[in-house]
Amino acid sequence: MANKATIRQKKYDATHRVSYLLKFNIENDRDVIEWLNRQSNKQGAIKQVIREYILREQIRAEMASGKSE
């Protein structure tokens, strides 16, 4: 039987979190696997790379629309 803390955590997770499972091909994704293996905080590293990519996309979109400063 789950204790109250576990039940609260499951409820919180269901409303505030999302999970993604990634599978990498050892041969085709070796560079990505090796990079991830060097990261002490894999989740943080992935988030940082994604946020940097999003920022670059936003800058490109602004430049393309003539909104660059």
VMD Tcl script that builds the backbone (N, CA, C; Angstrom):
set m [mol new atoms 207]
animate dup $m
set s [atomselect $m all]
$s set {name element resname resid chain x y z} {
  {N N MET 1 A 0.834 -1.188 0.000}
  {CA C MET 1 A 0.000 0.000 0.000}
  {C C MET 1 A 0.875 1.246 0.000}
  {N N ALA 2 A 0.547 2.186 -0.838}
  {CA C ALA 2 A 1.317 3.423 -0.953}
  {C C ALA 2 A 1.050 4.332 0.244}
  {N N ASN 3 A 2.102 4.964 0.723}
  {CA C ASN 3 A 1.898 5.893 1.834}
  {C C ASN 3 A 1.415 7.242 1.313}
  {N N LYS 4 A 1.038 8.131 2.232}
  {CA C LYS 4 A 0.456 9.420 1.843}
  {C C LYS 4 A 1.432 10.270 1.026}
  {N N ALA 5 A 2.703 10.232 1.389}
  {CA C ALA 5 A 3.697 11.027 0.658}
  {C C ALA 5 A 3.815 10.563 -0.790}
  {N N THR 6 A 3.783 9.255 -1.003}
  {CA C THR 6 A 3.863 8.707 -2.353}
  {C C THR 6 A 2.641 9.091 -3.164}
  {N N ILE 7 A 1.486 9.055 -2.556}
  {CA C ILE 7 A 0.242 9.438 -3.238}
  {C C ILE 7 A 0.285 10.912 -3.616}
  {N N ARG 8 A 0.733 11.766 -2.679}
  {CA C ARG 8 A 0.846 13.202 -2.977}
  {C C ARG 8 A 1.841 13.450 -4.112}
  {N N GLN 9 A 2.958 12.718 -4.090}
  {CA C GLN 9 A 3.971 12.891 -5.126}
  {C C GLN 9 A 3.423 12.483 -6.487}
  {N N LYS 10 A 2.700 11.390 -6.551}
  {CA C LYS 10 A 2.113 10.939 -7.815}
  {C C LYS 10 A 1.105 11.959 -8.341}
  {N N LYS 11 A 0.317 12.541 -7.448}
  {CA C LYS 11 A -0.663 13.546 -7.846}
  {C C LYS 11 A 0.050 14.795 -8.370}
  {N N TYR 12 A 1.093 15.228 -7.666}
  {CA C TYR 12 A 1.868 16.391 -8.105}
  {C C TYR 12 A 2.489 16.121 -9.479}
  {N N ASP 13 A 3.119 14.962 -9.633}
  {CA C ASP 13 A 3.757 14.604 -10.900}
  {C C ASP 13 A 2.750 14.602 -12.049}
  {N N ALA 14 A 1.564 14.097 -11.790}
  {CA C ALA 14 A 0.548 14.002 -12.841}
  {C C ALA 14 A 0.108 15.376 -13.338}
  {N N THR 15 A 0.144 16.375 -12.472}
  {CA C THR 15 A -0.334 17.706 -12.865}
  {C C THR 15 A 0.780 18.688 -13.217}
  {N N HIS 16 A 2.029 18.394 -12.832}
  {CA C HIS 16 A 3.100 19.364 -13.007}
  {C C HIS 16 A 4.301 18.878 -13.821}
  {N N ARG 17 A 4.326 17.630 -14.190}
  {CA C ARG 17 A 5.515 17.096 -14.862}
  {C C ARG 17 A 5.138 16.274 -16.075}
  {N N VAL 18 A 6.102 16.187 -16.978}
  {CA C VAL 18 A 5.962 15.331 -18.147}
  {C C VAL 18 A 7.292 14.595 -18.319}
  {N N SER 19 A 7.234 13.378 -18.784}
  {CA C SER 19 A 8.444 12.580 -18.985}
  {C C SER 19 A 8.556 12.178 -20.440}
  {N N TYR 20 A 9.806 12.111 -20.918}
  {CA C TYR 20 A 10.089 11.635 -22.263}
  {C C TYR 20 A 11.174 10.577 -22.172}
  {N N LEU 21 A 10.991 9.512 -22.894}
  {CA C LEU 21 A 11.993 8.458 -22.957}
  {C C LEU 21 A 12.695 8.573 -24.299}
  {N N LEU 22 A 14.009 8.627 -24.261}
  {CA C LEU 22 A 14.786 8.697 -25.488}
  {C C LEU 22 A 15.580 7.410 -25.648}
  {N N LYS 23 A 15.580 6.876 -26.855}
  {CA C LYS 23 A 16.394 5.704 -27.156}
  {C C LYS 23 A 17.407 6.106 -28.209}
  {N N PHE 24 A 18.653 5.742 -27.988}
  {CA C PHE 24 A 19.713 6.087 -28.915}
  {C C PHE 24 A 20.289 4.830 -29.539}
  {N N ASN 25 A 20.624 4.934 -30.817}
  {CA C ASN 25 A 21.268 3.839 -31.517}
  {C C ASN 25 A 22.765 3.931 -31.234}
  {N N ILE 26 A 23.335 2.864 -30.728}
  {CA C ILE 26 A 24.740 2.856 -30.325}
  {C C ILE 26 A 25.661 3.229 -31.481}
  {N N GLU 27 A 25.332 2.820 -32.675}
  {CA C GLU 27 A 26.189 3.114 -33.825}
  {C C GLU 27 A 25.917 4.509 -34.396}
  {N N ASN 28 A 24.667 4.830 -34.654}
  {CA C ASN 28 A 24.325 6.095 -35.310}
  {C C ASN 28 A 24.385 7.310 -34.392}
  {N N ASP 29 A 24.187 7.106 -33.104}
  {CA C ASP 29 A 24.120 8.221 -32.154}
  {C C ASP 29 A 25.299 8.229 -31.189}
  {N N ARG 30 A 26.391 7.612 -31.589}
  {CA C ARG 30 A 27.550 7.487 -30.689}
  {C C ARG 30 A 28.023 8.848 -30.173}
  {N N ASP 31 A 28.024 9.873 -31.021}
  {CA C ASP 31 A 28.474 11.193 -30.594}
  {C C ASP 31 A 27.581 11.764 -29.491}
  {N N VAL 32 A 26.290 11.570 -29.631}
  {CA C VAL 32 A 25.339 12.054 -28.633}
  {C C VAL 32 A 25.502 11.269 -27.333}
  {N N ILE 33 A 25.631 9.977 -27.447}
  {CA C ILE 33 A 25.804 9.120 -26.265}
  {C C ILE 33 A 27.070 9.505 -25.508}
  {N N GLU 34 A 28.159 9.693 -26.233}
  {CA C GLU 34 A 29.424 10.051 -25.581}
  {C C GLU 34 A 29.321 11.411 -24.901}
  {N N TRP 35 A 28.655 12.371 -25.563}
  {CA C TRP 35 A 28.484 13.688 -24.955}
  {C C TRP 35 A 27.655 13.583 -23.676}
  {N N LEU 36 A 26.550 12.846 -23.756}
  {CA C LEU 36 A 25.698 12.683 -22.576}
  {C C LEU 36 A 26.449 11.993 -21.441}
  {N N ASN 37 A 27.246 11.013 -21.780}
  {CA C ASN 37 A 27.999 10.288 -20.749}
  {C C ASN 37 A 28.991 11.194 -20.025}
  {N N ARG 38 A 29.442 12.264 -20.669}
  {CA C ARG 38 A 30.369 13.195 -20.023}
  {C C ARG 38 A 29.652 14.201 -19.120}
  {N N GLN 39 A 28.352 14.276 -19.211}
  {CA C GLN 39 A 27.587 15.261 -18.435}
  {C C GLN 39 A 27.251 14.697 -17.056}
  {N N SER 40 A 27.553 15.461 -16.017}
  {CA C SER 40 A 27.209 15.009 -14.666}
  {C C SER 40 A 25.717 15.173 -14.403}
  {N N ASN 41 A 25.096 16.166 -15.042}
  {CA C ASN 41 A 23.659 16.403 -14.892}
  {C C ASN 41 A 23.033 16.315 -16.281}
  {N N LYS 42 A 22.643 15.132 -16.673}
  {CA C LYS 42 A 22.135 14.908 -18.023}
  {C C LYS 42 A 20.872 15.720 -18.300}
  {N N GLN 43 A 19.947 15.735 -17.368}
  {CA C GLN 43 A 18.712 16.493 -17.557}
  {C C GLN 43 A 19.011 17.977 -17.728}
  {N N GLY 44 A 19.854 18.511 -16.885}
  {CA C GLY 44 A 20.209 19.921 -16.976}
  {C C GLY 44 A 20.921 20.243 -18.273}
  {N N ALA 45 A 21.815 19.364 -18.717}
  {CA C ALA 45 A 22.558 19.585 -19.960}
  {C C ALA 45 A 21.609 19.573 -21.153}
  {N N ILE 46 A 20.679 18.637 -21.170}
  {CA C ILE 46 A 19.715 18.552 -22.267}
  {C C ILE 46 A 18.844 19.807 -22.297}
  {N N LYS 47 A 18.360 20.240 -21.140}
  {CA C LYS 47 A 17.540 21.448 -21.077}
  {C C LYS 47 A 18.315 22.663 -21.571}
  {N N GLN 48 A 19.586 22.786 -21.170}
  {CA C GLN 48 A 20.393 23.928 -21.584}
  {C C GLN 48 A 20.562 23.944 -23.096}
  {N N VAL 49 A 20.866 22.804 -23.685}
  {CA C VAL 49 A 21.051 22.730 -25.136}
  {C C VAL 49 A 19.752 23.085 -25.858}
  {N N ILE 50 A 18.634 22.589 -25.371}
  {CA C ILE 50 A 17.347 22.899 -26.001}
  {C C ILE 50 A 17.034 24.381 -25.883}
  {N N ARG 51 A 17.259 24.960 -24.707}
  {CA C ARG 51 A 16.977 26.391 -24.529}
  {C C ARG 51 A 17.875 27.254 -25.410}
  {N N GLU 52 A 19.132 26.865 -25.576}
  {CA C GLU 52 A 20.021 27.597 -26.476}
  {C C GLU 52 A 19.520 27.501 -27.914}
  {N N TYR 53 A 19.041 26.353 -28.304}
  {CA C TYR 53 A 18.494 26.170 -29.650}
  {C C TYR 53 A 17.247 27.037 -29.842}
  {N N ILE 54 A 16.371 27.062 -28.850}
  {CA C ILE 54 A 15.152 27.882 -28.916}
  {C C ILE 54 A 15.523 29.348 -29.066}
  {N N LEU 55 A 16.499 29.811 -28.300}
  {CA C LEU 55 A 16.935 31.202 -28.385}
  {C C LEU 55 A 17.471 31.519 -29.780}
  {N N ARG 56 A 18.288 30.628 -30.346}
  {CA C ARG 56 A 18.800 30.846 -31.704}
  {C C ARG 56 A 17.668 30.920 -32.712}
  {N N GLU 57 A 16.651 30.056 -32.555}
  {CA C GLU 57 A 15.491 30.099 -33.452}
  {C C GLU 57 A 14.763 31.431 -33.344}
  {N N GLN 58 A 14.593 31.922 -32.128}
  {CA C GLN 58 A 13.907 33.196 -31.916}
  {C C GLN 58 A 14.687 34.347 -32.549}
  {N N ILE 59 A 15.998 34.321 -32.386}
  {CA C ILE 59 A 16.836 35.372 -32.970}
  {C C ILE 59 A 16.742 35.330 -34.489}
  {N N ARG 60 A 16.812 34.141 -35.069}
  {CA C ARG 60 A 16.697 34.015 -36.528}
  {C C ARG 60 A 15.342 34.521 -37.017}
  {N N ALA 61 A 14.285 34.178 -36.293}
  {CA C ALA 61 A 12.943 34.608 -36.686}
  {C C ALA 61 A 12.825 36.133 -36.624}
  {N N GLU 62 A 13.394 36.728 -35.582}
  {CA C GLU 62 A 13.366 38.187 -35.464}
  {C C GLU 62 A 14.160 38.850 -36.572}
  {N N MET 63 A 15.304 38.288 -36.907}
  {CA C MET 63 A 16.122 38.842 -37.976}
  {C C MET 63 A 15.414 38.717 -39.319}
  {N N ALA 64 A 14.742 37.598 -39.527}
  {CA C ALA 64 A 14.035 37.378 -40.795}
  {C C ALA 64 A 12.846 38.323 -40.936}
  {N N SER 65 A 12.245 38.703 -39.823}
  {CA C SER 65 A 11.082 39.597 -39.888}
  {C C SER 65 A 11.486 41.065 -39.764}
  {N N GLY 66 A 12.785 41.333 -39.665}
  {CA C GLY 66 A 13.267 42.705 -39.581}
  {C C GLY 66 A 13.151 43.320 -38.218}
  {N N LYS 67 A 13.013 42.519 -37.170}
  {CA C LYS 67 A 12.860 43.039 -35.817}
  {C C LYS 67 A 14.155 43.032 -35.023}
  {N N SER 68 A 15.268 42.772 -35.671}
  {CA C SER 68 A 16.529 42.723 -34.919}
  {C C SER 68 A 16.890 44.098 -34.400}
  {N N GLU 69 A 17.527 44.146 -33.260}
  {CA C GLU 69 A 17.887 45.417 -32.614}
  {C C GLU 69 A 19.249 45.880 -33.069}
}
mol reanalyze $m
mol bondsrecalc $m
mol representation Tube
mol addrep $m
